[in-house]
Amino acid sequence: MKITSAEFIISNSDASKCPNEPLPEYAFIGRSNVGKSSLINMLTNHKNLAKTSGKPGKTQLINHFKINQNWFLVDLPGYGYARVSKKTKETFQKFITDYFETREQLVCAFILIDIRLEAQKIDLEFINYLGEAGVPFCIIFTKADKIGKVKAQQNVAAYKKKVLANGWEEMPQHFITSSSDGTGKENLLAFIDQINEGIFKEKGFI
């Protein structure tokens, strides 16, 4: 897939106010400072489509971007904020779960994981939450350029052990990416394109 257009549509904190167009949606979420905005900008060939910041918790709303006029990329607030109040965390948690549990257009969620780190409890808990909620998802390992290919593969293997030990029968589908050098971009966009093609065929659009 080649992304030829990426347009910001709306930000809000209410899942019921998200766009009502019958287009497939792919939601991106992860812990604060995992590199989500940089990844989105890399995928869409835009330097500033998603706002990047060194300050954790920059994304605090549900952000919809229309891609190629036929699908939505959804930038969701991170979980596990380090510098917001408990009340604010609860608010984020509520509209995040509302989105995942009520959004019919959602096709797949992408959980972003910093490949440099050992498996974090909060990430494993979120993976389990999506599994229990029946939300299709994949894992995107970010910042692969920071550690090299061999170490990246070793860390993914270690992560797989943690996931399997956490009750999963197999490792969810995953991608290794780098926003700096474009690693994983083609594979990730091809995955989205393949799903979209099946959806559009089913609906008689192609």
KANOR-V349095 format. One record per pair of residues at least 24 apart in sequence whose C-alpha atoms are under 10 Angstrom apart, sorted by the first residue. I is the first residue (numbers start at 0). J is the second residue. Records with the same first field share a line. If there is no record, write none. Layout:
BEGIN
I: J ; J
END
This chain:
BEGIN
0: 67 ; 184 ; 185 ; 186 ; 187 ; 188 ; 189 ; 190 ; 191 ; 192 ; 193
1: 42 ; 43 ; 44 ; 67 ; 185 ; 188 ; 189 ; 192
2: 42 ; 43 ; 44 ; 66 ; 67 ; 68 ; 188
3: 43 ; 44 ; 66 ; 67 ; 68
4: 43 ; 44 ; 45 ; 64 ; 65 ; 66 ; 67 ; 68 ; 69
5: 40 ; 43 ; 44 ; 45 ; 48 ; 64 ; 65 ; 66 ; 67 ; 68 ; 70 ; 71 ; 72
6: 43 ; 48 ; 63 ; 64 ; 65 ; 66 ; 67 ; 68 ; 71 ; 72
7: 48 ; 49 ; 62 ; 63 ; 64 ; 65 ; 66 ; 71 ; 72 ; 73
8: 62 ; 63 ; 64 ; 65 ; 71
9: 60 ; 61 ; 62 ; 63 ; 64 ; 65 ; 73
10: 59 ; 60 ; 61 ; 62 ; 63 ; 64 ; 73 ; 74 ; 75
11: 59 ; 60 ; 61 ; 62 ; 63 ; 94
12: 59 ; 60 ; 61 ; 62 ; 75 ; 76 ; 90 ; 91 ; 93 ; 94 ; 95 ; 97 ; 98
13: 60 ; 61 ; 93 ; 94 ; 95 ; 97 ; 98
14: 61 ; 93 ; 94 ; 95 ; 96 ; 97 ; 98 ; 99 ; 100 ; 101 ; 102
15: 94 ; 97 ; 98 ; 101 ; 102
16: 61
17: 61 ; 62 ; 63 ; 98 ; 102
18: 63 ; 71 ; 104
19: 102 ; 103 ; 104
20: 69 ; 70 ; 71 ; 104
21: 69 ; 70 ; 103 ; 104
22: 65 ; 68 ; 69 ; 70 ; 71 ; 103 ; 104 ; 105 ; 106 ; 195 ; 198 ; 199
23: 69 ; 70 ; 71 ; 72 ; 103 ; 104 ; 105 ; 106 ; 107 ; 191 ; 194 ; 195 ; 198 ; 199
24: 63 ; 64 ; 65 ; 66 ; 69 ; 70 ; 71 ; 72 ; 73 ; 102 ; 103 ; 104 ; 105 ; 106 ; 107 ; 108 ; 191 ; 195
25: 63 ; 70 ; 71 ; 72 ; 73 ; 74 ; 104 ; 105 ; 106 ; 107 ; 108 ; 109 ; 136 ; 191
26: 61 ; 62 ; 63 ; 71 ; 72 ; 73 ; 74 ; 75 ; 98 ; 99 ; 105 ; 106 ; 107 ; 108 ; 109 ; 110 ; 136
27: 72 ; 73 ; 74 ; 75 ; 76 ; 77 ; 107 ; 108 ; 109 ; 110 ; 111 ; 136 ; 137 ; 138 ; 139
28: 58 ; 73 ; 74 ; 75 ; 76 ; 77 ; 78 ; 95 ; 108 ; 109 ; 110 ; 111 ; 112 ; 125 ; 138 ; 139
29: 74 ; 75 ; 76 ; 77 ; 78 ; 79 ; 109 ; 110 ; 111 ; 112 ; 113 ; 121 ; 122 ; 125 ; 138 ; 139
30: 55 ; 56 ; 76 ; 77 ; 78 ; 79 ; 80 ; 81 ; 110 ; 111 ; 112 ; 113 ; 119 ; 121 ; 122 ; 125
31: 55 ; 56 ; 57 ; 58 ; 76 ; 77 ; 78 ; 79 ; 80 ; 81 ; 82 ; 111
32: 56 ; 57 ; 77 ; 80 ; 113
33: 77 ; 111 ; 112 ; 113 ; 114 ; 140 ; 141 ; 142
34: 111 ; 112 ; 113 ; 140 ; 141 ; 142 ; 177 ; 178
35: 74 ; 75 ; 76 ; 77 ; 110 ; 111 ; 112 ; 113 ; 139 ; 141 ; 178
36: 74 ; 178
37: 141 ; 142 ; 177 ; 178 ; 179
38: 111 ; 139 ; 141 ; 142 ; 176 ; 177 ; 178 ; 179 ; 181 ; 184
39: 72 ; 73 ; 74 ; 178
40: 178
41: 177 ; 178 ; 179 ; 180 ; 181 ; 182 ; 184
42: 178 ; 181 ; 183 ; 184 ; 185 ; 187 ; 188
43: 67 ; 72 ; 184 ; 188
49: 74
54: 81 ; 82
55: 79 ; 80 ; 81 ; 82 ; 83
56: 80 ; 81 ; 82 ; 83
59: 87 ; 91
60: 91 ; 94 ; 95
61: 91 ; 94 ; 95 ; 98
69: 195 ; 199
70: 104 ; 191 ; 192 ; 195
71: 104 ; 105
72: 105
73: 105 ; 108 ; 109
77: 110 ; 111
78: 121 ; 122 ; 125
79: 121 ; 122
96: 128 ; 129 ; 132
99: 129 ; 132 ; 133 ; 134 ; 135
100: 129 ; 132 ; 133 ; 134
105: 134 ; 135
106: 134 ; 135 ; 136 ; 191 ; 194 ; 195 ; 198
107: 134 ; 135 ; 136 ; 137 ; 191 ; 194
108: 134 ; 135 ; 136 ; 137 ; 138 ; 139
109: 135 ; 136 ; 137 ; 138 ; 139 ; 140 ; 172 ; 173 ; 174
110: 136 ; 137 ; 138 ; 139 ; 140 ; 173
111: 137 ; 138 ; 139 ; 140 ; 141 ; 173 ; 174 ; 175 ; 176
112: 138 ; 139 ; 140 ; 141 ; 142 ; 158 ; 175
113: 139 ; 140 ; 141 ; 142 ; 143 ; 175 ; 176
114: 139 ; 140 ; 141 ; 142 ; 143 ; 144 ; 145 ; 146 ; 150 ; 151 ; 152 ; 153 ; 154 ; 155 ; 158 ; 175 ; 176 ; 177
115: 140 ; 141 ; 142 ; 143 ; 144 ; 145 ; 146 ; 147 ; 150 ; 151 ; 154 ; 155
116: 154 ; 155 ; 158
117: 154 ; 155 ; 157 ; 158 ; 161
118: 154 ; 155 ; 157 ; 158 ; 159 ; 160 ; 161 ; 162
119: 158 ; 161
120: 161
123: 158 ; 161 ; 162 ; 165
124: 165
126: 162 ; 165 ; 167 ; 171
127: 162 ; 165 ; 166 ; 167
130: 167
135: 171
136: 171 ; 172 ; 173
137: 170 ; 171 ; 172 ; 173 ; 174
138: 170 ; 171 ; 172 ; 173 ; 174 ; 175
139: 172 ; 173 ; 174 ; 175 ; 176 ; 177 ; 183 ; 187
140: 173 ; 174 ; 175 ; 176 ; 177 ; 183
141: 174 ; 175 ; 176 ; 177 ; 178 ; 179 ; 182 ; 183
142: 175 ; 176 ; 177 ; 178 ; 179 ; 180 ; 182
143: 175 ; 176 ; 177 ; 178 ; 179 ; 180 ; 181 ; 182 ; 183
144: 175 ; 176 ; 177 ; 178 ; 179 ; 180 ; 181 ; 182
145: 177 ; 179
148: 175
151: 175
END
